[in-house]
Amino acid sequence: QRMDSTLHYIHNDSDLSTNSSFSPEEERKSKVQDVVPQALLDQYLSMTDPSRAQTVDTEIAKHCAYSLPGVALTLGRQNWHCLKDTYETLASDMQWKVRRTLAFSIHELAVILGDQLTAGDLVPVFNGFLKDLDEVRIGVLKHLHDFLKLLHVDKRREYLYQLQEFLVTDNSRNWRFRAELAEQLILLLDLYSAKDIYDYLRPIAFSLCADKVSSVRWISYKLVSEMVKKLFMASTPTFVVDLMNELVEKFCRCHKWSGRQTFVFICQ
């Protein structure tokens, strides 16, 4: 049955995505599916209407956002066209709690939709969340590796330039944000080449090693040690040699005792 509905979508509905000026009848047909009772889906989609959410219940949009990955999984990726507009509406909701809920689940939705739909429909939303409030940004940061690993290599490399922005937060005392960044960078080492690690991740790691909060520094020591291992395994030895020389210069020969202690902890 799922195969039949997929073929039906490919043959009959694929042209809808290229036509931006739907008539009301075409708009209604674009949200028709045969997996669950249509009335049930229509009721769910109507609850995400901003005007209704404001007059009935301010929390309703948040609950809809929380349930959306489950709805998408039930309908299947071939019926994503039924949910796409609703997802974009929720992603631009005025309430940050609604956007935060979607930010925490966008990596799950990417698995459900696959790489093509993710690149076309989720990446723009993901990019918007990266520039949002810290309460929303932490959602994408906590699952940064889970989302980026689903993207093609070229698209994934584009985010190397933005990782530095995670060091800046609305509240400088929000040290858990930087600690989470260090944790994610450890996982991201497997996704990037030795040159990318040296050029982009190394400066961030050294900055985190000098953080004012000890919890952030401890995770960063592990990050640097994992970086050394990763570069040591690379085909070009230049990067690991340069990294070790920088560790010696920056920390081992530091005039402050805390710098020299950092070197010892990284070696440990």
PAZAPA-4460 file (N, C-alpha, C; in steps of 0.05 Angstrom, whole numbers, plus 32768, in hexadecimal, padded with zeros to 4 digits):
% residues 268
    n_x    n_y    n_z   ca_x   ca_y   ca_z    c_x    c_y    c_z   seq   type   mol
   8011   7FE8   8000   8000   8000   8000   8011   8019   8000     1      Q     A
   8027   8019   800F   8039   8030   8010   8046   8034   7FF5     2      R     A
   804E   801E   7FE8   805A   8020   7FCE   8047   802C   7FBA     3      M     A
   802E   8023   7FBB   8019   802E   7FA9   8016   804C   7FAD     4      D     A
   8014   8054   7FC7   8010   8071   7FCC   8028   8081   7FC4     5      S     A
   8040   8075   7FC7   8058   8083   7FBE   8058   8088   7FA0     6      T     A
   8051   8073   7F91   8050   8075   7F74   803B   8089   7F6C     7      L     A
   8024   8088   7F7A   800F   809B   7F74   8018   80B8   7F78     8      H     A
   8028   80BC   7F8E   8032   80D7   7F93   8046   80E0   7F7E     9      Y     A
   8058   80CE   7F76   806C   80D5   7F62   805F   80DC   7F47    10      I     A
   804B   80CD   7F3F   803F   80D1   7F25   802B   80E9   7F25    11      H     A
   801C   80EB   7F3A   8006   80FE   7F3A   800C   8119   7F48    12      N     A
   801D   8118   7F5D   8020   8130   7F6E   803B   813D   7F6C    13      D     A
   804E   8131   7F5E   8069   813C   7F5E   806A   8157   7F50    14      S     A
   8057   815D   7F3E   8057   8176   7F30   804D   818D   7F41    15      D     A
   8040   8186   7F58   8036   819B   7F69   804C   81AC   7F75    16      L     A
   8063   819F   7F7B   8079   81AE   7F88   8084   81C4   7F76    17      S     A
   8080   81C2   7F5C   808B   81D6   7F4A   8077   81EC   7F44    18      T     A
   805E   81E9   7F4E   804A   81FD   7F48   8044   820C   7F62    19      N     A
   804E   8225   7F64   804B   8234   7F7C   8030   8242   7F7F    20      S     A
   8020   8244   7F69   8007   8251   7F6A   7FF0   823D   7F6A    21      S     A
   7FEB   8230   7F81   7FD6   821C   7F83   7FBB   822A   7F84    22      F     A
   7FA7   821E   7F77   7F8C   8226   7F7C   7F83   8219   7F96    23      S     A
   7F6D   8223   7FA2   7F64   8217   7FBC   7F5F   81F9   7FBA    24      P     A
   7F55   81F0   7FA2   7F50   81D4   7F9F   7F6A   81C4   7F9E    25      E     A
   7F7E   81CF   7F8F   7F98   81C1   7F8E   7FA5   81C1   7FA9    26      E     A
   7FA2   81D7   7FB8   7FAE   81D9   7FD3   7FA2   81C3   7FE5    27      E     A
   7F88   81BE   7FE2   7F7B   81AA   7FF3   7F85   818E   7FEB    28      R     A
   7F87   8189   7FD0   7F90   816F   7FC7   7FAC   8169   7FCF    29      K     A
   7FBD   817E   7FD2   7FD9   817A   7FD9   7FDC   816F   7FF5    30      S     A
   7FC7   8171   8005   7FC8   8168   8021   7FB8   814E   8025    31      K     A
   7FB1   8141   800F   7FA1   8128   8010   7FB4   8110   8011    32      V     A
   7FAE   80FD   8022   7FBE   80E5   8024   7FAB   80CE   802C    33      Q     A
   7FB5   80B5   802C   7FA3   809E   8032   7FAF   808D   8048    34      D     A
   7FC0   8098   8059   7FCC   8088   806F   7FBA   8089   8088    35      V     A
   7FB1   80A1   808F   7F9F   80A5   80A6   7F85   80B2   809C    36      V     A
   7F70   80B1   80AC   7F57   80BF   80A3   7F5D   80DC   809D    37      P     A
   7F54   80E6   8086   7F5B   8101   807E   7F51   8116   8091    38      Q     A
   7F39   8111   809D   7F2E   8124   80B0   7F40   8128   80C8    39      A     A
   7F4E   8112   80D1   7F60   8114   80E7   7F78   8126   80E0    40      L     A
   7F83   8122   80C8   7F9A   8132   80C0   7F91   814F   80BD    41      L     A
   7F7A   8154   80B1   7F70   816F   80AD   7F6D   817E   80C8    42      D     A
   7F63   816F   80DC   7F60   817A   80F7   7F7B   8182   8102    43      Q     A
   7F8F   8171   80FF   7FAA   8177   8109   7FB5   818F   80FB    44      Y     A
   7FB3   8190   80E1   7FBE   81A7   80D2   7FB0   81C1   80D9    45      L     A
   7F96   81C0   80DF   7F87   81D8   80E6   7F8F   81E3   8101    46      S     A
   7F99   81D2   8112   7FA1   81DB   812D   7FBB   81EC   812D    47      M     A
   7FCA   81EA   8117   7FE3   81FA   8115   7FDE   8216   810A    48      T     A
   7FC5   821C   8104   7FBF   8237   80FA   7FC5   824B   8110    49      D     A
   7FD6   825F   810A   7FDE   8272   811F   7FC6   8281   812C    50      P     A
   7FB3   8289   811C   7F9C   8297   8128   7F8C   8286   813B    51      S     A
   7F89   826C   8134   7F7B   825A   8146   7F8A   8255   815F    52      R     A
   7FA4   8252   815D   7FB5   824C   8174   7FB3   8263   8188    53      A     A
   7FB1   827C   817E   7FB1   8293   8190   7F96   8296   819E    54      Q     A
   7F80   828E   8191   7F66   8291   819D   7F5D   8279   81AE    55      T     A
   7F67   8261   81A7   7F5E   8249   81B5   7F72   8242   81CC    56      V     A
   7F8B   823F   81C5   7F9F   8235   81D9   7FBB   823C   81CF    57      D     A
   7FC9   824B   81DE   7FE4   8254   81D5   7FF8   823C   81D5    58      T     A
   7FF1   8227   81E3   8003   8210   81E3   7FFE   81FC   81CD    59      E     A
   7FE9   8200   81BE   7FE1   81EC   81AA   7FF6   81E9   8194    60      I     A
   8002   81FF   818C   8016   81FE   8176   802F   81EE   8180    61      A     A
   8036   81F1   8199   804C   81E2   81A4   8047   81C4   81A4    62      K     A
   802F   81BC   81AB   8027   81A0   81AB   8027   8195   818E    63      H     A
   801E   81A5   817B   801E   819D   815F   803B   8199   8156    64      C     A
   804D   81AB   815E   8069   81AA   8156   8076   8190   8162    65      A     A
   806E   818A   817B   8079   8173   8188   8071   8159   817A    66      Y     A
   8059   8159   816F   804E   8141   8162   8055   813E   8145    67      S     A
   8060   8153   8139   8063   8153   811C   8076   813D   8112    68      L     A
   808D   8137   811E   809D   8120   8114   808E   8106   8114    69      P     A
   807D   8102   8129   806D   80E9   812A   8059   80E8   8114    70      G     A
   804D   80FF   810E   8039   8100   80F8   8047   80FB   80DD    71      V     A
   805F   8107   80DA   806F   8103   80C1   8077   80E6   80BE    72      A     A
   807E   80D9   80D4   8086   80BD   80D3   806E   80AB   80CB    73      L     A
   8057   80B2   80D6   803F   80A2   80D0   8036   80A5   80B3    74      T     A
   8037   80BE   80A9   802F   80C3   808D   8044   80B9   8079    75      L     A
   805D   80B8   8080   8072   80B0   806E   807C   80C8   805E    76      G     A
   8095   80C5   8054   80A1   80DB   8045   8092   80E2   802B    77      R     A
   8084   80CE   8020   8075   80D3   8007   805E   80E6   800C    78      Q     A
   8056   80EA   8025   8040   80FD   802B   804A   8116   8039    79      N     A
   8064   811B   8038   806F   8133   8045   8062   814D   803A    80      W     A
   8058   814C   8021   804C   8164   8015   8033   816C   8025    81      H     A
   8027   815A   8034   8010   8160   8045   8019   8172   805D    82      C     A
   8031   816E   8066   803A   817B   807F   804D   8192   807B    83      L     A
   8058   8195   8063   806D   81A9   805E   8065   81C5   8066    84      K     A
   804E   81CE   805D   8045   81E9   8063   8041   81ED   8081    85      D     A
   8036   81D9   808E   8031   81DA   80AB   804C   81DC   80BA    86      T     A
   8060   81CC   80B1   807A   81CD   80BE   8086   81E9   80BC    87      Y     A
   8084   81F5   80A4   8090   820F   80A0   8081   8224   80B1    88      E     A
   8067   8221   80B4   8058   8233   80C5   8061   8231   80E2    89      T     A
   8064   8219   80EC   806D   8215   8107   808A   821F   810B    90      L     A
   809B   821B   80F7   80B7   8223   80F9   80BA   8241   80FB    91      A     A
   80A6   8250   80F2   80A7   826D   80F3   8093   8279   8108    92      S     A
   808A   8267   811A   8077   8270   812E   8083   8285   8141    93      D     A
   8073   8297   814A   807C   82AD   815B   8086   82A3   8176    94      M     A
   807C   828D   817F   8084   8282   8199   809E   8273   8197    95      Q     A
   80B2   827A   81A6   80CC   826C   81A4   80CA   824F   81AE    96      W     A
   80B7   8249   81BF   80B4   822E   81C9   80AC   821B   81B2    97      K     A
   809C   8225   819F   8094   8215   8188   80AD   820F   8176    98      V     A
   80BC   8224   8171   80D4   8221   8160   80E8   820F   816E    99      R     A
   80EB   8212   8188   80FD   8201   8198   80F6   81E4   8196   100      R     A
   80DC   81DE   8197   80D3   81C2   8195   80DB   81B6   817A   101      T     A
   80D7   81C5   8165   80DF   81BC   814A   80FD   81B9   8148   102      L     A
   810C   81CC   8154   8129   81CB   8153   8134   81B1   815F   103      A     A
   8128   81A8   8175   8131   8190   8182   812A   8176   8173   104      F     A
   8118   8178   8160   8110   8160   8151   8116   8160   8134   105      S     A
   8124   8175   812A   8128   8177   810D   813A   8161   8103   106      I     A
   814C   8156   8114   815D   8140   810B   814D   8127   8108   107      H     A
   8139   8123   8118   8127   810C   8116   8117   810D   80FC   108      E     A
   810D   8125   80F6   80FE   8129   80DE   810F   8125   80C5   109      L     A
   8128   812C   80C7   813B   8128   80B0   813E   810B   80AA   110      A     A
   813F   80FA   80BE   8141   80DD   80BA   8128   80D2   80AC   111      V     A
   8111   80DD   80B4   80F7   80D4   80A8   80F5   80DC   808B   112      I     A
   80FE   80F4   8085   80FA   80FF   806A   810F   80F7   8056   113      L     A
   8128   80F0   805F   813C   80E9   804C   814C   8101   8043   114      G     A
   8162   80FD   8035   8175   8113   802F   816A   8127   801B   115      D     A
   815B   811F   8007   8151   8133   7FF3   813D   8147   7FFF   116      Q     A
   8129   813C   800E   8115   814E   801A   8122   815E   8030   117      L     A
   8136   8153   803E   8144   8161   8053   8152   8179   8048   118      T     A
   8161   8175   8032   8170   818A   8025   815E   81A0   801B   119      A     A
   8147   8199   8010   8135   81AC   8004   8123   81BB   8018   120      G     A
   8119   81AC   802C   8104   81B8   803E   810E   81BD   805B   121      D     A
   8121   81AD   8065   8129   81B0   8081   8141   81C1   8084   122      L     A
   8153   81C1   8072   816C   81D1   8074   8166   81EF   8078   123      V     A
   8153   81FA   8068   814D   8217   806C   8142   821C   8088   124      P     A
   8131   820A   8092   8127   820D   80AD   813D   820B   80C2   125      V     A
   814F   81F7   80BE   8166   81F3   80CF   8177   820C   80D0   126      F     A
   817C   8218   80B9   818C   8231   80B8   817F   8248   80C7   127      N     A
   8165   8249   80C6   8156   825D   80D5   8159   8259   80F3   128      G     A
   8158   8240   80FC   815B   823A   8118   8177   8241   8123   129      F     A
   818B   823F   8111   81A7   8246   8119   81AA   8263   8121   130      L     A
   8198   8274   8116   819A   8291   811B   8185   829A   8130   131      K     A
   8177   8287   813C   8161   828D   814E   816B   8292   816B   132      D     A
   8159   8294   817D   8160   8297   819A   8170   827F   81A4   133      L     A
   817F   8283   81B9   818F   826D   81C4   817D   8255   81CC   134      D     A
   8165   825B   81D6   8152   8246   81DE   814B   8234   81C6   135      E     A
   814C   823F   81AE   8146   8230   8196   8160   8224   818B   136      V     A
   8176   8233   818B   818F   822A   8180   819A   8211   818F   137      R     A
   8194   820F   81A9   819E   81F8   81B8   8191   81DE   81AD   138      I     A
   8179   81E0   81A2   816C   81C9   8197   817B   81BD   817F   139      G     A
   8184   81CE   816D   8194   81C4   8156   81B0   81BE   815E   140      V     A
   81BB   81CC   8172   81D6   81C6   817B   81D8   81AA   8188   141      L     A
   81C4   81A3   8198   81C5   8189   81A6   81C5   8171   8193   142      K     A
   81BB   8175   817B   81B9   8160   8167   81C7   8168   814D   143      H     A
   81DB   8179   814F   81E9   8184   8137   81F5   816D   8127   144      L     A
   8203   815B   8134   820F   8144   8127   81FA   8133   8119   145      H     A
   81E4   812D   8127   81CF   811C   811C   81C3   8128   8103   146      D     A
   81C2   8142   8101   81B6   814F   80E9   81CB   8151   80D3   147      F     A
   81E3   815A   80D9   81F7   815E   80C4   8200   8144   80B7   148      L     A
   81FF   812E   80C6   8208   8115   80BA   81F5   810C   80A4   149      K     A
   81DD   8117   80A3   81C9   810F   808F   81CB   811F   8076   150      L     A
   81DC   8134   8076   81DF   8145   805F   81F6   813C   804D   151      L     A
   81F5   8144   8034   820B   813E   8022   8224   814D   802B   152      H     A
   823C   8142   8023   8255   814D   802D   8258   816B   8027   153      V     A
   8251   8173   800E   8254   818F   8006   8242   81A1   8017   154      D     A
   8229   8198   801C   8217   81A8   802D   8220   81A9   804A   155      K     A
   822B   8193   8053   8235   8191   806E   824C   81A5   8073   156      R     A
   825D   81A8   805F   8275   81B9   8062   826D   81D7   8065   157      R     A
   8255   81DE   805B   824D   81FA   805D   8249   8202   807A   158      E     A
   8243   81EF   808C   823F   81F6   80A8   8258   81F9   80B8   159      Y     A
   826F   81F2   80AC   8289   81F7   80B9   828D   8214   80C0   160      L     A
   8283   8225   80AE   8287   8242   80B1   8275   824D   80C8   161      Y     A
   8260   823F   80CF   824D   8249   80E3   8252   823E   80FF   162      Q     A
   8263   822A   8101   8267   821E   811C   8272   8232   8130   163      L     A
   8282   8244   8126   828E   8259   8137   8278   826A   8145   164      Q     A
   8261   826D   8138   824C   827D   8142   8240   8272   815C   165      E     A
   8243   8258   8160   8238   824B   8179   8248   8254   8192   166      F     A
   825F   8260   818E   826E   826A   81A5   8261   8283   81B1   167      L     A
   8251   8290   81A0   8243   82A9   81A9   8227   82A3   81B1   168      V     A
   821F   82AA   81C9   8204   82A5   81D3   81F8   82BF   81DD   169      T     A
   81DD   82BF   81DF   81CF   82D7   81EA   81D8   82DD   8206   170      D     A
   81DE   82C8   8215   81E7   82CC   8231   8202   82BE   8234   171      N     A
   8217   82CD   8239   8232   82C2   823B   8235   82AE   8252   172      S     A
   8223   82AF   8265   8224   829C   827B   8218   8281   8274   173      R     A
   820E   827E   825C   8201   8265   8254   8217   8252   824B   174      N     A
   8226   8247   825F   823D   8236   825A   8235   821B   824F   175      W     A
   821D   8212   8255   8214   81F8   824B   8212   81F7   822C   176      R     A
   820E   820E   8221   820D   8211   8204   8228   820A   81F8   177      F     A
   823E   8215   8204   8259   8210   81FB   8261   81F3   8201   178      R     A
   8258   81E8   8217   825E   81CD   821E   8252   81BA   820A   179      A     A
   8239   81BF   8202   822C   81AF   81ED   823A   81B1   81D3   180      E     A
   8244   81C9   81CC   8253   81CD   81B3   826B   81BB   81B3   181      L     A
   827A   81BA   81CA   8292   81A9   81CB   828B   818C   81C7   182      A     A
   8274   8183   81D4   826B   8167   81D1   8265   8161   81B4   183      E     A
   8257   8173   81A6   8250   816F   818A   8268   816F   8178   184      Q     A
   827C   817F   817E   8294   8180   816D   82A3   8166   816E   185      L     A
   82A3   8158   8185   82AF   813E   8187   82A3   812B   8173   186      I     A
   8288   812C   8171   827A   811A   815E   827F   8123   8141   187      L     A
   8281   813D   813D   8284   8148   8122   829F   8141   8115   188      L     A
   82B3   8139   8126   82CD   8133   811B   82CC   811C   8107   189      L     A
   82B8   810B   8109   82B5   80F4   80F6   82AA   80FD   80DB   190      D     A
   829E   8115   80DA   8290   811D   80C2   82A1   812F   80B0   191      L     A
   82B8   8138   80BA   82C8   814B   80AA   82E5   8141   80A5   192      Y     A
   82F1   814C   8091   830C   8144   8089   8320   8151   809D   193      S     A
   8339   8147   809C   834E   8151   80AD   8353   816E   80A9   194      A     A
   8352   8177   8090   8356   8194   808A   8340   81A5   8096   195      K     A
   8327   819C   8093   8311   81AB   809F   8312   81AC   80BD   196      D     A
   831A   8196   80C9   831D   8195   80E6   8332   81A9   80EF   197      I     A
   8348   81A9   80E1   835E   81BC   80E9   8357   81D9   80E4   198      Y     A
   834A   81DE   80CE   8344   81FA   80C6   832D   8206   80D6   199      D     A
   8318   81F6   80DC   8300   8201   80E7   82FA   81F8   8104   200      Y     A
   82FE   81DE   810A   82F7   81D5   8125   830D   81DA   8139   201      L     A
   8326   81DA   8130   833C   81DF   8143   833A   81FA   8151   202      R     A
   8336   8210   8143   8334   822A   8151   831D   822B   8166   203      P     A
   8307   821E   815F   82F1   821D   8173   82F9   820D   818B   204      I     A
   8306   81F6   8187   830E   81E5   819D   8322   81F4   81B0   205      A     A
   8335   8203   81A4   8348   8212   81B5   833A   8228   81C5   206      F     A
   8326   8234   81B9   8317   8249   81C7   8307   823D   81DE   207      S     A
   82FC   8225   81DA   82ED   8218   81F0   82FF   820E   8206   208      L     A
   8318   8207   81FF   832B   81FF   8214   8332   8215   8227   209      C     A
   832E   822E   821F   8334   8245   8230   831B   8251   823C   210      A     A
   8305   8242   823C   82EC   824C   8246   82EE   8251   8264   211      D     A
   82DD   8263   826D   82DD   826B   828A   82D1   8255   829B   212      K     A
   82C1   8244   8290   82B3   822F   82A0   82C1   8214   829D   213      V     A
   82C7   8208   82B4   82D8   81F0   82B4   82CA   81D9   82A5   214      S     A
   82AF   81D7   82A7   82A1   81C1   829A   82A5   81C2   827C   215      S     A
   82A5   81DA   8271   82A9   81DD   8254   82C6   81D6   824D   216      V     A
   82D9   81DE   825E   82F5   81D8   8258   82FA   81BA   8259   217      R     A
   82EE   81AB   826C   82F2   818E   826E   82E9   8180   8254   218      W     A
   82D2   8187   824A   82C9   817B   8231   82DB   8182   821A   219      I     A
   82E5   819B   821B   82F6   81A5   8205   8311   8196   8205   220      S     A
   831B   818E   821C   8334   817F   821D   8330   8164   820E   221      Y     A
   8319   8158   8212   8313   813F   8204   8311   8144   81E7   222      K     A
   8304   815B   81DF   8301   8162   81C3   831D   8164   81B5   223      L     A
   832F   8172   81C2   834A   8176   81B6   8359   815B   81B4   224      V     A
   8356   814A   81C8   8364   8130   81C7   8359   811F   81B1   225      S     A
   833E   8120   81AD   8332   8111   8197   833A   811C   817C   226      E     A
   833E   8136   817B   8347   8144   8163   8363   813A   815B   227      M     A
   8375   8138   8170   8390   812E   816B   838F   8111   815F   228      V     A
   837E   8100   816B   837B   80E5   8161   8372   80E5   8144   229      K     A
   835E   80F5   813E   8352   80F6   8123   8367   80FF   810F   230      K     A
   8376   8114   8115   838A   811E   8103   83A2   810C   8100   231      L     A
   83A7   80FD   8116   83BD   80EA   8115   83B7   80D3   8101   232      F     A
   839D   80CC   80FF   8395   80B7   80ED   8393   80C0   80CF   233      M     A
   8395   80DA   80CB   8392   80E5   80B0   83AB   80DE   809F   234      A     A
   83A7   80DF   8085   83BD   80D7   8073   83D3   80EC   8072   235      S     A
   83CC   8105   8078   83E0   811B   8079   83E8   8121   8095   236      T     A
   8401   811D   809D   840A   8121   80B8   840E   813E   80C0   237      P     A
   840C   8150   80AC   8412   816C   80B2   83FF   8178   80C7   238      T     A
   83E5   8170   80C4   83D1   817C   80D6   83D6   8175   80F3   239      F     A
   83DB   815C   80F9   83DF   8154   8115   83F9   815F   8120   240      V     A
   840D   8162   8110   8427   816E   8119   8422   818B   8120   241      V     A
   8415   8199   810F   840F   81B6   8114   83FD   81B9   812D   242      D     A
   83EA   81A7   8130   83D8   81A9   8147   83E8   81A4   8161   243      L     A
   83F9   8190   8161   8409   818B   8179   841C   81A2   8180   244      M     A
   8428   81AD   816B   843A   81C4   816F   842B   81DC   817B   245      N     A
   8412   81DF   8172   8402   81F5   817D   83FA   81F0   819A   246      E     A
   83F5   81D7   81A0   83EE   81CF   81BC   8406   81D6   81CE   247      L     A
   841E   81CF   81C5   8436   81D5   81D5   843A   81F3   81D9   248      V     A
   8437   8202   81C3   843B   821F   81C4   8426   822D   81D5   249      E     A
   840D   8225   81D1   83F7   8234   81DD   83F3   822C   81FB   250      K     A
   83F8   8213   8201   83F2   8209   821C   840A   8200   822C   251      F     A
   841A   81EF   8220   8431   81E4   822F   8445   81F9   8238   252      C     A
   8449   820D   8226   845C   8223   822C   844E   823C   8235   253      R     A
   8435   8239   823D   8426   8251   8246   8431   825C   8260   254      C     A
   8432   8277   8262   843D   8283   827B   842A   8281   8292   255      H     A
   8411   8279   828D   83FD   8274   82A3   83FD   8257   82AA   256      K     A
   83FA   8251   82C4   83FA   8235   82CC   83E1   8226   82C1   257      W     A
   83CB   8235   82BE   83B2   8229   82B5   83B5   821F   8298   258      S     A
   83C5   822D   8288   83CA   8224   826D   83DB   820A   826C   259      G     A
   83EF   8209   827E   8400   81F1   827F   83EF   81DA   828A   260      R     A
   83DD   81DF   829C   83CC   81CB   82A7   83B9   81C0   8291   261      Q     A
   83B0   81D2   827F   839F   81C9   8269   83AE   81B5   8257   262      T     A
   83C7   81BA   8252   83D8   81A8   8242   83D9   818D   824E   263      F     A
   83DC   818C   8269   83DE   8172   8277   83C3   8163   8275   264      V     A
   83AE   8172   8278   8393   8165   8277   838E   815A   825B   265      F     A
   8395   8168   8246   8391   815F   822B   83A2   8145   8227   266      I     A
   83BB   8145   8230   83CB   812D   822E   83BF   8115   823D   267      C     A
   83B4   811C   8254   83A8   8107   8265   8390   80FA   8256   268      Q     A
***
